[in-house]
Structure formats: C-alpha cells, structure tokens
Amino acid sequence: MKLTITALLLIFNLTLFAQSNQIVGDYARSLGEEGKHIIEYKLTLNQDGTFEFHWYTKLQGATPPEVNKYGKGKWSVKDNLVTFSSNKKEDFDDKYTLDFNNSKARFVTKNPRDKSDKIVKTTLQFLESEISWLRKIAIFKV
C-alpha cells in the first residue's frame, strides 16, 4: 500500500514538473511599425520559478519618446493559470519598478489530442493585473 501511494505521488509530481517545463522560456510581442510607433513586451520565465519582464515603447511625438520599464519576481502555475508575484524588498529597485502582484495569465497551447493541422502559437494571455496596460495582452513563446 505504501509503495502504491509513493508511486502515485511520484507520477503526480512528474506531471506537474512536465507542465511547468512547457511554460518555461522566453515570450515576446512587438506591435507597431519600424520607424514609427513601437511597443515591445519581453518576458522570461526561468526554471527556478523567477521571471523578468521588459516593456519598451518608442512613440513619435511622445514625451519622453522612448520608455523602458522592468519587472521581476516569482511565478507559479496551476491548471494552466500562471500567477505572478513580486516581493517589495527583493524585487524592486531603481530599474525594476513594475509591480506584478495580483497578475495572472493563462497558458495557451495546442491540445496534444488535437491531431489537426491547425497551428496554435504557445501563448501567455494576461487576464488580470494591476498594471492596466498589461491586461488582455497576449505574448508568444519565442
């Protein structure tokens, strides 16, 4: 009986590890035209459960014309819902100013049972965030 329970727990943990391995990596999205308005989002989800985010804008006629904002912290996943958090003491400084607390994104990928030729980009679709311009943004795995 103990062996059966141990085996089941091991299988369960391997399944969770496999799911987070799919999510780990670099995500990016670029909007606009070169030479005009540009908005770029870059997110790196590390294997150790940490992340770094970079937002870059270059808008003609804006003041200032270029803006770089950064955020970092920790992430976790449960049922394809990625939750982000930032520790005020560890994750904030002069460079890292974006607060990712209460930010959530859905991990979207092609279902392994889907045998069609349909192409589904691996995506993180932000659902909730206290960063207003981050809500509803989808960024794609590179």
C-alpha positions as CSV (number, residue, x, y, z in Angstrom):
1,M,0.0,0.0,0.0
2,K,2.8,2.4,0.9
3,L,4.5,1.6,-2.4
4,T,1.4,2.3,-4.4
5,I,0.9,5.7,-2.7
6,T,4.5,6.6,-3.2
7,A,4.3,5.7,-6.9
8,L,1.2,7.8,-7.4
9,L,2.8,10.8,-5.7
10,L,5.8,10.4,-7.9
11,I,3.7,10.3,-11.0
12,F,1.7,13.4,-9.9
13,N,4.9,15.4,-9.2
14,L,6.4,14.4,-12.6
15,T,3.2,15.6,-14.3
16,L,3.4,19.0,-12.5
17,F,7.1,19.3,-13.4
18,A,6.4,18.5,-17.1
19,Q,3.7,21.1,-17.3
20,S,6.0,23.8,-15.8
21,N,8.7,22.8,-18.3
22,Q,6.4,23.6,-21.2
23,I,5.8,27.1,-19.8
24,V,9.5,27.9,-19.0
25,G,11.1,30.1,-21.7
26,D,11.1,33.4,-23.5
27,Y,8.0,35.2,-24.6
28,A,7.8,38.3,-26.7
29,R,5.4,40.5,-28.7
30,S,6.1,43.6,-30.8
31,L,3.4,46.0,-32.0
32,G,3.7,48.8,-34.5
33,E,5.9,49.6,-37.5
34,E,9.6,50.1,-37.6
35,G,10.4,53.8,-37.7
36,K,7.0,54.8,-36.3
37,H,5.3,53.7,-33.1
38,I,6.8,50.6,-31.4
39,I,5.6,48.7,-28.3
40,E,7.6,45.6,-27.2
41,Y,6.9,43.1,-24.5
42,K,9.5,40.6,-23.4
43,L,9.1,38.1,-20.6
44,T,11.4,35.3,-19.4
45,L,10.1,32.6,-17.2
46,N,13.0,30.8,-15.5
47,Q,13.1,27.1,-14.4
48,D,13.7,28.2,-10.8
49,G,10.3,30.0,-10.7
50,T,11.6,33.5,-11.2
51,F,10.8,35.9,-14.1
52,E,12.0,39.1,-15.7
53,F,9.8,41.4,-17.8
54,H,10.8,44.3,-20.1
55,W,8.4,46.8,-21.7
56,Y,9.7,49.1,-24.3
57,T,7.9,51.9,-26.2
58,K,9.0,54.3,-28.8
59,L,6.2,56.7,-29.8
60,Q,6.6,59.6,-32.3
61,G,5.7,62.9,-30.7
62,A,5.5,61.4,-27.2
63,T,7.3,62.9,-24.2
64,P,9.6,61.1,-23.5
65,P,9.8,59.4,-26.9
66,E,11.3,56.2,-25.5
67,V,10.3,54.4,-22.3
68,N,11.8,51.2,-20.7
69,K,10.1,49.6,-17.8
70,Y,11.2,46.4,-16.0
71,G,9.7,44.0,-13.5
72,K,10.8,40.8,-11.8
73,G,9.6,38.3,-9.2
74,K,8.3,34.8,-8.9
75,W,5.8,32.8,-10.9
76,S,3.8,29.6,-10.3
77,V,1.4,27.6,-12.4
78,K,-1.7,25.6,-11.6
79,D,-4.2,24.3,-14.2
80,N,-2.7,26.4,-17.0
81,L,-3.1,29.6,-14.9
82,V,0.2,31.4,-14.3
83,T,0.3,33.6,-11.2
84,F,3.0,36.3,-10.8
85,S,4.2,37.9,-7.6
86,S,6.8,40.5,-6.6
87,N,8.4,41.0,-3.2
88,K,8.7,44.7,-2.4
89,K,12.0,44.2,-0.6
90,E,13.7,41.9,-3.0
91,D,12.3,42.6,-6.5
92,F,12.1,46.4,-6.6
93,D,14.9,48.9,-7.1
94,D,15.6,51.9,-9.4
95,K,15.4,49.6,-12.5
96,Y,12.7,47.1,-11.6
97,T,9.6,49.2,-10.8
98,L,6.7,47.2,-12.2
99,D,4.5,45.5,-9.6
100,F,3.3,42.1,-10.8
101,N,1.4,41.3,-7.6
102,N,-2.1,40.0,-8.5
103,S,-1.1,39.4,-12.1
104,K,-2.4,36.2,-13.7
105,A,-2.1,34.8,-17.2
106,R,-3.5,31.8,-19.0
107,F,-1.0,29.4,-20.7
108,V,-2.4,28.5,-24.1
109,T,-1.0,25.7,-26.3
110,K,-2.3,23.2,-28.8
111,N,-4.0,20.3,-27.1
112,P,-2.0,17.2,-27.6
113,R,-5.2,15.3,-28.5
114,D,-5.8,17.8,-31.4
115,K,-4.4,15.9,-34.5
116,S,-5.5,18.6,-37.0
117,D,-3.1,20.8,-39.0
118,K,-4.3,23.9,-37.1
119,I,-1.3,25.9,-35.8
120,V,-1.7,27.3,-32.3
121,K,1.1,29.5,-31.0
122,T,2.1,28.9,-27.5
123,T,0.9,32.0,-25.7
124,L,0.6,33.7,-22.3
125,Q,-2.7,35.7,-22.3
126,F,-2.7,38.1,-19.3
127,L,-6.1,38.1,-17.7
128,E,-5.6,40.2,-14.5
129,S,-3.0,42.7,-13.5
130,E,-2.8,45.9,-11.5
131,I,-0.6,47.2,-14.4
132,S,-3.5,48.5,-16.6
133,W,-1.8,48.2,-20.0
134,L,-0.8,44.6,-19.3
135,R,-4.4,43.3,-19.0
136,K,-5.6,41.4,-22.1
137,I,-2.1,41.4,-23.7
138,A,-1.1,38.1,-25.3
139,I,2.7,37.4,-25.7
140,F,4.0,34.5,-27.7
141,K,6.7,31.9,-26.9
142,V,9.9,32.5,-28.9
